[in-house]
Amino acid sequence: MVTGAAGFIGSHLVELLLAAGHEVVGIDDFDPWYDPAVKRANLTAATANARFTLVDGDLAGGPDRGLDADRLTDLLTGADVVFHLAGRPGVQDSWGAGFAEYVERNVHVTQRVYEAALAADVGRVVYASSSSVYGTSSATGGDRSTAPVSPYGVSKLAGEHLAGVYRVRGLSITSLRYFTVYGPRQRPDMAMHRLFRATMEGGPTFVLRGDGRQRREFTHVADVAAATSAAGWRPEADGATIDIGGGSSVALREVIDLVEGIAGAPVRLRSLPVAAGDPPATVAEHESARRLLGWEPATDLEAGLASQWAWHAQPTSADPSVASGSDSSLVAD
Ligand SMILES: NC(=O)c1ccc[n+]([C@@H]2O[C@H](COP(=O)([O-])OP(=O)(O)OC[C@H]3O[C@@H](n4cnc5c(N)ncnc54)[C@H](O)[C@@H]3O)[C@@H](O)[C@H]2O)c1
């Protein structure tokens, strides 16, 4: 079972699981935060596979395609693993009134999924957490305590705390803290997507927040899907919380240079002051993923960016719209 199956990361995970021979049920409510047509396109390969079933439903319940608790438990019954990726991502939209959606989609929905997984006696839940739970502390190397600096980070950390609560009830949950994910199908609010579009004829201008020296650990989506799949079954990963990082922390300026080289055109830039909630650097801890998942990242940044550029060049990736209007997002995850 993959929740958020039509999203950026979820759709890659579905394809990986299908390629490994699994039966996969995907749940997604096609949240219009960004164009649902893009999400439908993400599932093109999966829906052509007879071992894939799509449930178009809202994990929060509610009147519009809402999955009530019994239906959710029925859906989860028989699943070996629930990969819980559904949620509302993005840092900047979590400020102000936007936070209500983050509470609903990241906190309430996660509690409902754990509750149903417990009732359905699911073998393992893998929870998609985020480097945002660290705030500024992941950059220091030493402390690495959780101290989010955005409401989004708080909502993802709440999902980790709920995991702790349901572990006590006997549910096996593994939390993965993804560090800024990129690659084909990247969400339209994310930096690399915006950068590539800002090299294109008639594309929008990229809003650079700060001086471009902010560093992020960028992680290719194929590597993230592989780590997530491993977390579903590896006995060592039971109950663990693990950083999933691409291997090196790179300044946004360097990314801009790489994007310009790959696209063969300059990025149109507009500079604004740094945005609240964007930490100056994120750095993953790599040893736990190696030890507990037998995983390490395999895609270097330049090759990964080239794979994303190839996707942007396809007609199906053409949608530029960001329903949220969060054009100031720097490196949201
Ligand atoms: N992309 C990153 O860099 C990154 C980094 C850290 C953590 N994460 C986490 O990974 C997960 C996937 O992120 P993504 O980038 O693929 O985002 P995404 O928005 O592309 O995918 C999330 C999917 O969940 C679905 N969804 C949301 N609420 C739902 C609900 N109530 N019921 C059913 N479906 C629902 C959406 O329609 C969407 O298709 C999220 O939980 C996000 O917080 C992502």
The ligand as an SDF file (V2000), in Angstrom:
LIG
                    3D

 44 48  0  0  0  0  0  0  0  0999 V2000
    9.9170   16.0780   -1.9860 N   0  0  0  0  0  0  0  0  0  0  0  0
   10.7580   16.2280   -0.9640 C   0  0  0  0  0  0  0  0  0  0  0  0
   11.8620   16.7750   -1.1080 O   0  0  0  0  0  0  0  0  0  0  0  0
   10.3820   15.7330    0.4140 C   0  0  0  0  0  0  0  0  0  0  0  0
   11.3210   15.8900    1.4470 C   0  0  0  0  0  0  0  0  0  0  0  0
   10.9910   15.4580    2.7190 C   0  0  0  0  0  0  0  0  0  0  0  0
    9.7780   14.8530    2.9630 C   0  0  0  0  0  0  0  0  0  0  0  0
    8.8820   14.7080    1.9460 N   0  0  0  0  0  0  0  0  0  0  0  0
    7.6030   14.0530    2.2570 C   0  0  0  0  0  0  0  0  0  0  0  0
    7.4070   13.0090    1.3200 O   0  0  0  0  0  0  0  0  0  0  0  0
    6.0180   12.8750    1.0290 C   0  0  0  0  0  0  0  0  0  0  0  0
    5.7960   12.9410   -0.4780 C   0  0  0  0  0  0  0  0  0  0  0  0
    6.2680   14.2010   -0.9540 O   0  0  0  0  0  0  0  0  0  0  0  0
    6.1760   14.6170   -2.5060 P   0  0  0  0  0  0  0  0  0  0  0  0
    7.2530   15.5890   -2.7470 O   0  0  0  0  0  0  0  0  0  0  0  0
    6.0750   13.3850   -3.3420 O   0  0  0  0  0  0  0  0  0  0  0  0
    4.7950   15.4050   -2.5070 O   0  0  0  0  0  0  0  0  0  0  0  0
    3.5270   15.3370   -3.4790 P   0  0  0  0  0  0  0  0  0  0  0  0
    2.6620   16.4930   -3.1150 O   0  0  0  0  0  0  0  0  0  0  0  0
    3.9790   15.2390   -4.8990 O   0  0  0  0  0  0  0  0  0  0  0  0
    2.8240   13.9790   -3.0630 O   0  0  0  0  0  0  0  0  0  0  0  0
    1.9400   13.8770   -1.9640 C   0  0  0  0  0  0  0  0  0  0  0  0
    0.6800   13.1820   -2.4690 C   0  0  0  0  0  0  0  0  0  0  0  0
   -0.2000   12.9640   -1.3610 O   0  0  0  0  0  0  0  0  0  0  0  0
   -1.5270   13.1730   -1.7950 C   0  0  0  0  0  0  0  0  0  0  0  0
   -2.3540   13.4890   -0.6340 N   0  0  0  0  0  0  0  0  0  0  0  0
   -2.2540   14.5880    0.1810 C   0  0  0  0  0  0  0  0  0  0  0  0
   -3.2050   14.5620    1.1310 N   0  0  0  0  0  0  0  0  0  0  0  0
   -3.9270   13.4110    0.9280 C   0  0  0  0  0  0  0  0  0  0  0  0
   -5.0640   12.8450    1.5740 C   0  0  0  0  0  0  0  0  0  0  0  0
   -5.6700   13.4400    2.6030 N   0  0  0  0  0  0  0  0  0  0  0  0
   -5.5490   11.6630    1.0980 N   0  0  0  0  0  0  0  0  0  0  0  0
   -4.9620   11.0560    0.0300 C   0  0  0  0  0  0  0  0  0  0  0  0
   -3.8910   11.5640   -0.6350 N   0  0  0  0  0  0  0  0  0  0  0  0
   -3.3810   12.7280   -0.1860 C   0  0  0  0  0  0  0  0  0  0  0  0
   -1.4170   14.3360   -2.7850 C   0  0  0  0  0  0  0  0  0  0  0  0
   -2.5220   14.4070   -3.6900 O   0  0  0  0  0  0  0  0  0  0  0  0
   -0.0970   14.0290   -3.4760 C   0  0  0  0  0  0  0  0  0  0  0  0
   -0.2920   13.3220   -4.6790 O   0  0  0  0  0  0  0  0  0  0  0  0
    5.2970   13.9820    1.7980 C   0  0  0  0  0  0  0  0  0  0  0  0
    4.8020   13.4120    2.9950 O   0  0  0  0  0  0  0  0  0  0  0  0
    6.4100   14.9770    2.1030 C   0  0  0  0  0  0  0  0  0  0  0  0
    6.1560   15.7060    3.3050 O   0  0  0  0  0  0  0  0  0  0  0  0
    9.1500   15.1430    0.6780 C   0  0  0  0  0  0  0  0  0  0  0  0
  1  2  1  0
  2  3  2  0
  2  4  1  0
  4  5  1  0
  4 44  2  0
  5  6  2  0
  6  7  1  0
  7  8  2  0
  8  9  1  0
  8 44  1  0
  9 10  1  0
  9 42  1  0
 10 11  1  0
 11 12  1  0
 11 40  1  0
 12 13  1  0
 13 14  1  0
 14 15  2  0
 14 16  1  0
 14 17  1  0
 17 18  1  0
 18 19  2  0
 18 20  1  0
 18 21  1  0
 21 22  1  0
 22 23  1  0
 23 24  1  0
 23 38  1  0
 24 25  1  0
 25 26  1  0
 25 36  1  0
 26 27  1  0
 26 35  1  0
 27 28  2  0
 28 29  1  0
 29 30  1  0
 29 35  2  0
 30 31  1  0
 30 32  2  0
 32 33  1  0
 33 34  2  0
 34 35  1  0
 36 37  1  0
 36 38  1  0
 38 39  1  0
 40 41  1  0
 40 42  1  0
 42 43  1  0
M  CHG  2   8   1  16  -1
M  END
$$$$
